[in-house]
């Protein structure tokens, strides 16, 4: 969640463990393997210490134990996926002229989910939604939107995540809240069922998109635009037969960056023409 802080990372890990100790183990395994892979690749130490090569692999570990039972095959796929995510992170960081964000995690996890299904790895049976969860509570939905960044639909987890971000960057904590709210509102306008909204399914990509664009450059409009885009993009993935994961966040940020660069190019070209006329 864009925070270069080991204390923040501990709050994230604690937040995951509160909701699911098993996925917290997956987060640790993925982070360790991704970091070790970066050392093997001889990535500059400062980049490794900033966590660039651990977070995508960590998300792979969480995703696999969120979807599948903790069997030997699952852990084997976590190891393979974590290494692949670190390798893809390196490839994208060195070749792209724009941030890769969590694209390596998304691509690798799609492949790992397909492989796991072909191997018939035992899936986790989702808990049934209780009657209380079918009625939307806006306040709790904002926090679950933040917690769903790491697959946890848990209010306390969202609060721990937010405290961790706040300790590192109050501004980013604010944008996480704004993005989750914007994503929630966008989901409501898309007539998304209250159960999905209450579990944060439209808030987490909004939170990430707002934070990502706030870091891209100082702006009030860009983070809100990116967060708003994430909701309709989220709706398209079930139609493709793919898990949305954090792909809506990545795509909405890439679209916003492209629009911003086009806008700046047109503006600068207009300025040059005005200067030539003078």
VEXMAR-984888 format. One line per 4 residues: number of its first residue (from 1); for each residue x, y, z of N, C-alpha, C. Coordinates in pm, whole numbers, plus 32768, in hexadecimal, padded with zeros to 4 digits. Layout:
<nodes>
NUM	X/Y/Z/X/Y/Z/X/Y/Z  ...
</nodes>
This chain:
<nodes>
1	8053/7F87/8000/8000/8000/8000/8057/807E/8000  80C8/8076/7FB9/8120/80E9/7F9E/816A/811E/8018  8177/80D0/8082/81B6/8102/80FC/823B/80BC/8115  82A6/810A/8114/832C/80D4/812C/8349/80DC/81C1
5	830B/8082/820D/831A/8083/829E/8306/7FF8/82D6  8369/7FC6/831F/835C/7F41/835B/82F1/7F3F/83C8  82DF/7FB0/840E/8276/7FB7/8474/81ED/7FAD/8433  81DB/7FF3/83C4/815E/7FE8/8379/8148/7F59/834B
9	81B2/7F1A/831D/81A9/7E8E/82F3/817C/7E32/8363  81AA/7E4D/83DD/817F/7DFE/8450/80EA/7E10/846B  80B9/7E8B/845C/802A/7EA4/846D/7FDA/7E59/8402  800F/7E57/8388/7FCC/7E0C/831D/7FC6/7D78/833F
13	8037/7D42/836B/803E/7CB4/838B/7FE0/7C93/83FF  7FDD/7CEA/8463/7F83/7CD6/84D4/7EF1/7CDB/84A6  7ED5/7D3A/844D/7E4C/7D46/8419/7E21/7CC9/83CD  7E7B/7C91/837E/7E5C/7C16/8335/7E45/7BA3/8398
17	7E9E/7B99/83FB/7E97/7B2B/845C/7E17/7B31/84AE  7DE6/7BA8/84CB/7D6A/7BB7/8518/7CF6/7B74/84CD  7CF4/7B85/844B/7C88/7B4D/83FA/7CA4/7ABE/83D0  7D22/7A9F/83B1/7D45/7A1A/837D/7DD8/79FC/8396
21	7DF7/79B3/8401/7E83/798E/841D/7EC3/7940/83AA  7E74/78F1/8364/7EAA/78A0/82F6/7EDD/78F9/8285  7E8E/795D/825D/7EBC/79B5/81F1/7F30/7A0E/821E  7F38/7A28/82A2/7FAC/7A73/82D6/802C/7A24/82C0
25	8023/79A0/82D0/8096/794A/82B3/80BA/7953/821F  8055/7953/81CA/806D/7962/813A/80B1/79E5/8119  8088/7A50/815F/80C5/7AD4/8149/8159/7AD0/816C  817A/7A93/81DD/8206/7A8A/8208/8259/7A36/81A7
29	8224/79C1/8182/826E/796A/8126/8289/79B2/80A2  8222/79F1/806C/8232/7A36/7FEC/8296/7AA7/7FF4  8290/7AF5/8060/82EC/7B65/8070/837D/7B35/807B  8392/7ACB/80C9/841A/7A95/80DA/8450/7A61/8055
33	83FF/7A14/800C/842D/79DA/7F8E/8446/7A47/7F26  83ED/7AA9/7F1E/8400/7B17/7EBE/847E/7B65/7EDC  8498/7B7E/7F5C/8510/7BC7/7F84/858F/7B78/7F67  858D/7AF6/7F86/8601/7AA1/7F6A/861C/7A97/7ED3
37	85B0/7A93/7E85/85C0/7A8F/7DF3/8605/7B0D/7DC2  85E0/7B7F/7DFB/8620/7BFE/7DD5/86B5/7BFE/7DF7  86DA/7BC2/7E69/8768/7BB7/7E8D/87B3/7B61/7E27  8773/7AF3/7DFD/87B1/7A9A/7D9A/87C4/7AE3/7D15
41	8764/7B38/7CF3/876C/7B87/7C77/87CE/7BFB/7C81  8805/7C10/7CFA/8863/7C7D/7D15/8825/7D06/7CF9  87A8/7D13/7D21/8764/7D94/7D1C/87A7/7DF1/7D80  87B4/7E73/7D5F/87EE/7ED1/7DC1/87AD/7EC5/7E4A
45	8802/7EC1/7EB0/87D2/7EA7/7F38/8768/7F0B/7F66  8776/7F8A/7F3F/8715/7FEE/7F6D/8689/7FD1/7F37  8681/7F9C/7EBC/85FF/7F79/7E83/85C2/7F03/7ECC  8616/7EA3/7EF1/85E6/7E2F/7F3C/85B3/7E5A/7FC5
49	85FF/7EB0/8008/85DA/7EDB/808F/855B/7F30/808F  853D/7F6F/801E/84C2/7FBD/8014/8448/7F64/7FFB  845E/7EE2/7FEA/83EE/7E85/7FDD/83B6/7E72/7F52  83F9/7EA9/7EED/83C4/7EA1/7E65/83B5/7E11/7E35
53	8407/7DB7/7E67/8407/7D2E/7E35/83C3/7CCC/7E95  838C/7D01/7F01/8346/7CAB/7F60/82AF/7CB3/7F58  827A/7D29/7F32/81EA/7D3B/7F42/8197/7CED/7EDC  81C5/7CE4/7E5F/8179/7C95/7DFD/8179/7C02/7E23
57	81ED/7BD0/7E4F/81F7/7B43/7E79/81A5/7B2A/7EF6  81A2/7B8C/7F50/8152/7B7F/7FC9/80BE/7B73/7FA7  8090/7BC2/7F48/8004/7BBC/7F1D/7FE4/7B36/7EDC  8045/7AFD/7E93/8030/7A78/7E59/8019/7A11/7EC8
61	806B/7A17/7F31/805C/79BB/7FA1/7FD5/79C8/7FE5  7FA8/7A43/7FF8/7F25/7A5A/8036/7EB6/7A23/7FDC  7EBD/7A43/7F5B/7E54/7A1B/7EFE/7E43/7984/7EF6  7EB2/793C/7EF2/7EAB/78AA/7EE4/7E6F/7869/7F60
65	7E92/789C/7FD7/7E59/7861/8051/7DCE/7898/8070  7DA8/7902/802D/7D1F/7933/8035/7CC3/78DA/7FE2  7CF5/78AB/7F6F/7CA3/785C/7F14/7CAC/77C6/7F29  7D1F/7795/7F5D/7D35/7704/7F64/7D5F/76D7/7FF0
69	7D3F/765A/800E/7D62/7620/808F/7DFB/761A/809E  7E2D/7625/811A/7EBF/7624/812F/7EFD/7599/8123  7EF9/7564/80A8/7F36/74E1/808D/7FC1/74F6/8051  800A/7489/8041/8092/748F/800A/8093/74CD/7F7F
73	8031/74A9/7F2C/802A/74DF/7EA4/8018/7577/7EA8  7FC7/75A7/7F06/7FB1/7637/7F11/8032/7680/7F32  807D/764A/7F92/80FB/768B/7FB8/8161/7684/7F46  815E/7617/7EFA/81B6/760D/7E86/8197/7679/7E20
77	8115/7691/7E0A/80EC/76FA/7DAC/8110/7785/7DE1  810B/7796/7E65/8133/7816/7EA1/81C6/7831/7E86  8219/77CA/7E97/82AA/77DA/7E7E/82C2/7800/7DEC  8287/77B4/7D91/829A/77CF/7D01/8263/7859/7CDE
81	81EB/7879/7D0E/81AD/78F9/7CEF/81F9/796E/7D28  8230/795F/7DA0/827B/79CC/7DE1/82FB/79EA/7D94  8340/7982/7D68/83B8/7996/7D17/8394/79D9/7C92  832A/79A7/7C53/82FF/79E0/7BD2/82D6/7A72/7BE1
85	8292/7A94/7C4E/8267/7B1F/7C64/82DF/7B7B/7C73  8347/7B4D/7CBB/83C0/7B9E/7CCB/8407/7BB1/7C46  840F/7B47/7BF7/844F/7B4F/7B73/8402/7BAF/7B17  837E/7BA4/7B18/832C/7BFC/7AC4/8333/7C8D/7AF5
89	833B/7C9F/7B77/834B/7D26/7BAF/83CB/7D66/7B7A  8436/7D19/7B7A/84B7/7D4C/7B47/84AD/7D6E/7AB3  846D/7D16/7A65/8461/7D2D/79D5/840E/7DAA/79B8  83A1/7DBC/79FF/834A/7E2E/79E6/8387/7EB0/7A18
93	83CC/7EAB/7A89/840B/7F23/7ABF/8479/7F58/7A64  84BF/7EFD/7A1F/852F/7F26/79CB/8505/7F49/793C  848C/7F22/7915/8463/7F35/7889/83F1/7F97/7874  83A0/7FAD/78DA/832D/8005/78CA/8351/8094/78F0
97	8312/80F3/78AC/8329/8181/78CA/82C1/81B7/792C  8271/815D/7964/820B/8182/79C5/8208/8116/7A31  81CD/8134/7AA5/81CF/80D3/7B13/8186/8051/7AF1  81BF/7FE1/7B1A/817E/7F60/7B03/8118/7F40/7B70
101	8124/7F84/7BE3/80CA/7F6F/7C54/80C2/7EDA/7C77  8048/7EA3/7C82/803A/7E15/7CA7/8020/7DBD/7C2C  8040/7DEE/7BB5/802B/7D9E/7B3C/8072/7D16/7B42  80EE/7D0F/7B75/812E/7C8B/7B7E/80DF/7C29/7BD5
105	80AA/7C58/7C44/8056/7C03/7C9A/7FDA/7BD3/7C4F  7F98/7C2F/7C09/7F1C/7C0C/7BC3/7F36/7BA3/7B58  7F9A/7BB9/7B05/7FB8/7B5D/7A97/7FDF/7AD4/7ACB  803A/7AD1/7B2C/8069/7A52/7B63/7FF7/7A08/7BAA
109	7FA5/7A50/7BF4/7F38/7A0F/7C3E/7ED0/79D5/7BDF  7EB1/7A1B/7B72/7E57/79E1/7B0F/7E8C/7959/7ADE  7F0D/7955/7AC1/7F4A/78D7/7A93/7F46/786E/7B01  7F69/7894/7B7C/7F6A/7834/7BEA/7EDE/77FF/7C0A
113	7E79/7854/7C00/7DF0/7827/7C16/7DC7/77C0/7BAE  7DEC/77D8/7B32/7DCE/7779/7AC6/7E15/76F4/7ADD  7E96/76FB/7B01/7EE4/7682/7B19/7EA9/7634/7B8F  7E85/767C/7BFA/7E4D/763A/7C71/7DCA/75F3/7C50
117	7D78/7632/7BFD/7CFA/75F3/7BD7/7D12/7578/7B80  7D76/757F/7B29/7D97/750A/7AD6/7DCD/7498/7B2C  7E15/74BA/7B96/7E4B/7457/7BF3/7DE2/7427/7C57  7D6C/7466/7C51/7CFE/7445/7CAB/7D25/7455/7D3F
121	7D6D/74C1/7D5B/7D90/74E2/7DE5/7D0F/7505/7E2F  7D00/74D2/7EA8/7C85/74E8/7EF5/7C70/757C/7F11  7BFD/75AF/7EEA/7BDF/763C/7EFD/7BA5/7656/7F88  7BB5/76D0/7FB5/7B77/76FB/8032/7AE3/7714/8017
125	7A8D/76DF/806C/79FD/76F4/805D/79D8/7779/809E  79A4/77D8/804F/7983/785C/8089/7919/7850/80F5  7929/789F/815E/78C4/78A2/81C9/7845/78E3/8193  77D1/78AE/81B7/7753/78EA/8188/7742/7977/81BF
129	7704/79CC/8171/76ED/7A57/819B/7676/7A59/81F9  768A/7A90/826F/761E/7A97/82D2/75B9/7B02/82AC  7546/7AFD/82ED/74DF/7B60/82CE/750C/7BED/82E8  755D/7C01/8351/758E/7C87/8371/75E7/7CBF/8305
133	7630/7C64/82BD/768E/7C91/8257/7649/7CBF/81D7  75C8/7CA0/81CA/7580/7CC8/8150/754F/7D57/8158  7556/7D95/81CF/752E/7E21/81E0/75AC/7E77/81E7  75B4/7ED7/818E/762E/7F27/8180/763E/7F89/81F3
137	76B0/7F7F/8237/76D9/7FE0/829D/774B/8030/825E  7731/80AD/823F/7791/80FE/81F3/7815/810E/823C  7810/8127/82BF/788B/813E/830B/78E3/80C2/830B  78A9/804E/8327/78F9/7FD3/832A/792A/7FAD/829E
141	78DA/7FCE/8237/7900/7FAE/81AD/797F/7FF8/8183  7991/8071/81B8/7A0A/80BE/8198/7A85/8077/81CF  7A7D/8042/8249/7AEF/7FFD/8286/7B07/7F74/8246  7A9B/7F2E/8226/7AAE/7EAC/81E3/7AE6/7EC1/8156
145	7AC6/7F35/811C/7B00/7F55/809A/7B97/7F5F/80A1  7BC9/7F95/8110/7C5B/7F9F/8123/7C95/7F16/8145  7C4C/7EC7/8195/7C7F/7E43/81BD/7C84/7DE3/8147  7C29/7DF4/80E5/7C24/7D99/8072/7C9D/7DA7/8016
149	7CEC/7E10/8029/7D69/7E1B/7FDC/7DBB/7D9B/7FEA  7DB3/7D5C/8061/7DFC/7CE0/807A/7D9C/7C6E/809B  7D27/7C6F/8055/7CC8/7C00/8057/7C82/7BEB/80DD  7C77/7C50/8131/7C38/7C40/81B4/7BC0/7C9E/81BF
153	7B47/7C65/81C4/7ACF/7CB6/81D7/7AB4/7CC2/826C  7B03/7D16/82AF/7AFF/7D1D/8340/7B13/7DAE/836B  7AB6/7DE1/83BB/7ABC/7E6E/83E4/7B3A/7E8A/8436  7B59/7E33/8497/7BCF/7E47/84EB/7C4E/7E44/8496
157	7C53/7DEA/8435/7CC6/7DE5/83DA/7CD6/7E68/8390  7C67/7E9E/835E/7C6D/7F1E/8318/7C9F/7F8E/8371  7C75/7F8C/83EF/7CA3/7FF3/844E/7D38/7FE6/8469  7D68/7F69/8478/7DF8/7F54/8490/7E49/7F7E/8416
161	7E17/7F60/839F/7E5B/7F8D/8325/7E63/8025/8323  7DF4/8066/8344/7DEE/80F8/833F/7E4C/8136/83A5  7E53/80FC/841E/7EAF/812E/8484/7F3F/811E/8454  7F5E/80AB/8415/7FE4/8096/83E0/800B/80FD/8379
165	7FAD/811D/8320/7FC7/8183/82BA/7FD5/820C/82FA  7F7E/8228/835B/7F7F/82AA/83A0/8005/82C5/83E4  8040/825E/841E/80C2/826D/8461/8131/8292/83FE  8120/8267/8382/8185/8281/831C/8166/8301/82CD
169	80E6/8313/82AC/80C0/8386/825B/802D/83A9/8271  8010/840F/82C2/7F85/8438/82D7/7F3E/845B/8254  7F89/8495/81F6/7F4D/84B9/8175/7F1D/843D/812B  7F6F/83D4/812A/7F48/8359/80E4/7ED4/8314/812C
173	7ED0/831F/81B1/7E5F/82E7/81FB/7DDE/832D/81D2  7DE7/83B0/81C0/7D73/83FB/8192/7D45/83D0/8109  7DA5/83BC/80AE/7D81/8391/8027/7D4A/8303/8025  7D7A/82AD/8080/7D43/8225/8089/7CAF/822B/80AD
177	7C8D/8283/810B/7C01/8295/8133/7BAF/82CF/80C0  7BE4/8337/8082/7B9C/8377/8013/7B84/8313/7FA2  7BED/82C7/7F7F/7BE0/8267/7F12/7B7B/81FA/7F31  7B7B/81C9/7FAD/7B1A/8163/7FD4/7A8B/8199/7FCD
181	7A7A/8216/7FF7/79F5/8255/7FF2/79C8/8269/7F61  7A23/829B/7F0D/7A01/82B1/7E80/79DF/822D/7E3B  7A2F/81C4/7E57/7A12/8142/7E1D/798C/810D/7E4A  796B/8122/7EC9/78EA/80F7/7F00/7877/8141/7EBB
185	7886/81C4/7EAD/781D/8214/7E6C/780D/81E9/7DDA  787F/81D3/7D96/7879/81A8/7D0B/7834/8120/7D00  784D/80C7/7D60/780B/8045/7D61/7776/8052/7D74  774C/80B0/7DCA/76BE/80C8/7DE0/767B/80F9/7D5F
189	76BE/8154/7D18/7687/8187/7C9A/7682/811A/7C2F  76D6/80B3/7C3D/76D5/8042/7BDF/766D/7FD9/7C08  7622/7FF6/7C73/75BA/7F9B/7CA7/75F3/7F14/7CD0  7668/7F19/7D10/76A8/7EA0/7D44/765B/7E71/7DBF
193	7649/7DEE/7DD3/7604/7DBD/7E4A/7646/7DED/7ECB  75F2/7E08/7F2F/7625/7E3A/7FAF/7689/7DDA/7FEE  7676/7D57/7FDC/76D1/7CF6/8018/775F/7D08/7FE4  776D/7D20/7F61/77F2/7D35/7F26/782E/7DB9/7F53
197	77DA/7E21/7F5C/780A/7EA3/7F89/7837/7E9D/801B  77E9/7E55/806D/7809/7E4B/80FB/7889/7E00/8116  78AE/7DA5/80BC/792A/7D5A/80CC/79A2/7DA1/808F  798D/7E1C/8061/79FD/7E6D/8030/7A2A/7E4F/7FA3
201	79D9/7E07/7F56/7A05/7DDB/7ED3/7A17/7E4E/7E6F  79DD/7EC3/7E8D/79ED/7F36/7E34/7A3D/7FA6/7E75  7A65/7F92/7EF1/7AB1/7FF9/7F36/7B46/7FE9/7F2A  7B77/7F6B/7F25/7C08/7F58/7F2D/7C52/7F87/7EB1
205	7C19/7F70/7E3B/7C5B/7FA3/7DC3/7C55/803C/7DBE  7BE6/8075/7DF1/7BDC/8106/7DF9/7C43/8140/7E56  7C58/80FE/7ECA/7CBC/812E/7F2A/7D47/812B/7EEF  7D6A/80BC/7EAE/7DEE/80B0/7E71/7E01/8114/7DFF
209	7D99/8126/7DAD/7DA2/8182/7D3C/7DB8/8211/7D6B  7D6E/823A/7DD1/7D7E/82C2/7E06/7E09/82D7/7E3E  7E3C/8276/7E89/7EC2/8281/7EC2/7F2C/8283/7E54  7F1A/822C/7DF0/7F7B/8225/7D83/7F85/82A7/7D35
213	7F14/82E4/7D17/7F16/835F/7CC9/7F41/83D7/7D1D  7F25/83D2/7DA0/7F56/843D/7DF8/7FED/843C/7DFF  802A/83C6/7DF2/80BC/83BC/7DEF/80F5/83DE/7D66  80A5/83C7/7CFD/80D4/83E1/7C75/80F6/8474/7C63
217	809B/84CB/7C8D/80B8/855A/7C91/8051/85A0/7CE7  8073/8612/7D25/8013/8659/7D78/7F97/8680/7D28  7F24/8651/7D54/7EA7/866D/7D0D/7E32/8648/7D66  7DC6/8692/7D59/7D49/866E/7D9C/7CF3/861B/7D3E
221	7CF5/863E/7CBE/7C9B/8600/7C5C/7CC6/8574/7C33  7D48/8561/7C17/7D76/84E0/7BE3/7D57/846A/7C40  7D70/8473/7CC3/7D4F/8402/7D19/7CBA/83E1/7D19  7C65/8447/7D15/7BD4/8430/7D16/7BA7/83F3/7C92
225	7BDF/8422/7C23/7BBE/83EA/7BA0/7BE5/8356/7B9A  7C5F/8336/7BC8/7C8F/82AC/7BC4/7C39/8252/7C1D  7C17/8283/7C95/7BC3/8234/7CF0/7B39/821D/7CB2  7B03/8281/7C6E/7A7F/8274/7C2E/7A83/820F/7BBC
229	7AF0/820E/7B71/7AFD/81B0/7B01/7B02/811F/7B2E  7B35/8109/7BA8/7B4D/8080/7BD4/7ACD/802E/7BE0  7A5D/806D/7C02/79E0/8023/7C16/79A9/7FE6/7B95  7996/8034/7B29/7965/7FF6/7AAD/79C7/7F91/7A72
233	7A48/7FA6/7A88/7AAB/7F44/7A59/7A9C/7EC2/7AA7  7A82/7ECD/7B29/7A6E/7E56/7B7C/79FC/7E00/7B47  7993/7E41/7B17/791E/7DF8/7AE5/793C/7DA3/7A6A  79A5/7DC4/7A21/79C0/7D7F/79A2/7A05/7CF7/79B5
237	7A4B/7CE3/7A23/7A9B/7C6A/7A31/7A4A/7BEA/7A40  79D9/7BE9/7A89/7988/7B6F/7A8A/7959/7B46/79FF  7941/7BA9/79A8/7918/7B8B/7920/7987/7B48/78D1  7A04/7B61/78F9/7A78/7B24/78B7/7A9E/7A9F/78F6
241	7A5C/7A7B/7963/7A7D/7A00/79A9/7AFE/7A09/79F9  7B24/7A83/7A20/7B9F/7A98/7A6B/7B81/7AD6/7AF3  7BD2/7AB4/7B56/7BC9/7AF8/7BD7/7BFC/7B86/7BC6  7BB3/7BE7/7BFD/7BDB/7C73/7BEC/7C5F/7C91/7C31
245	7C73/7C59/7CA9/7CEC/7C74/7CF7/7D01/7D0C/7CFF  7D7B/7D3A/7CE6/7D94/7DCB/7CE6/7DA5/7E01/7C58  7D78/7DB4/7BF5/7D83/7DE1/7B6A/7D38/7E64/7B51  7CBF/7E79/7B89/7C7B/7EF9/7B72/7CCC/7F71/7BA3
249	7D11/7F62/7C13/7D69/7FCC/7C44/7DD8/7FE8/7BE0  7E1A/7F80/7BAF/7E89/7F91/7B51/7E58/7FD4/7AD1  7DEC/7FA1/7A9A/7DB9/7FD5/7A1A/7D89/8065/7A29  7D41/8082/7A95/7D0F/810C/7AA8/7D81/816E/7AB8
253	7DEE/8145/7AFC/7E63/819D/7B0A/7EA9/81AF/7A84  7EB7/8143/7A39/7EF8/814F/79B6/7EA8/81AA/7958  7E23/819F/795C/7DD0/81F7/790A/7DE1/8288/7936  7DE1/829F/79B8/7DEF/8327/79ED/7E76/8363/79C9
257	7EDF/8312/79D1/7F66/8341/79AC/7F6B/8364/7919  7F2F/830D/78C5/7F2E/8327/7834/7EE3/83A9/7815  7E6F/83BC/7854/7E22/8436/783E/7E6F/84B1/786D  7EB4/84A5/78DD/7F02/8514/7912/7F76/8538/78B5
261	7FB8/84D2/787F/8029/84EB/7825/7FFA/8528/77A2  7F87/84FA/7771/7F4E/8535/76F7/7F2A/85C7/7710  7EED/85E1/7782/7EC5/8669/77A6/7F3F/86C5/77AD  7FAB/8695/77ED/8023/86E7/77F9/8064/86FE/7772
265	8063/8695/771C/80A0/86A4/7698/8054/870B/7643  7FCE/8705/7648/7F7C/8765/75FD/7F91/87F2/7633  7F97/87FF/76B8/7FAA/8881/76F7/8031/88BD/76D0  809A/886A/76D7/811F/889C/76B5/8129/88C2/7622
269	80E6/8874/75CC/80E7/8894/753D/80A2/8919/7524  8033/8930/756C/7FEE/89B0/7560/8043/8A23/7590  808D/8A0F/75FD/80E6/8A76/7631/8154/8A97/75CC  818B/8A2E/758C/81F5/8A43/752A/81C1/8A93/74B2
273	8146/8A76/7486/810D/8ABF/7415/80F9/8B52/7439  80CD/8B6B/74B3/80B9/8BF5/74DF/813D/8C3F/74E5  81A8/8BFC/7514/822B/8C3A/751B/8261/8C59/7490  8247/8BFD/7431/8275/8C13/73A6/8230/8C89/7365
277	81AE/8C9B/7388/8164/8D0A/734F/819A/8D90/737F  81CB/8D91/73FC/8202/8E0C/7435/8285/8E2F/73F2
</nodes>
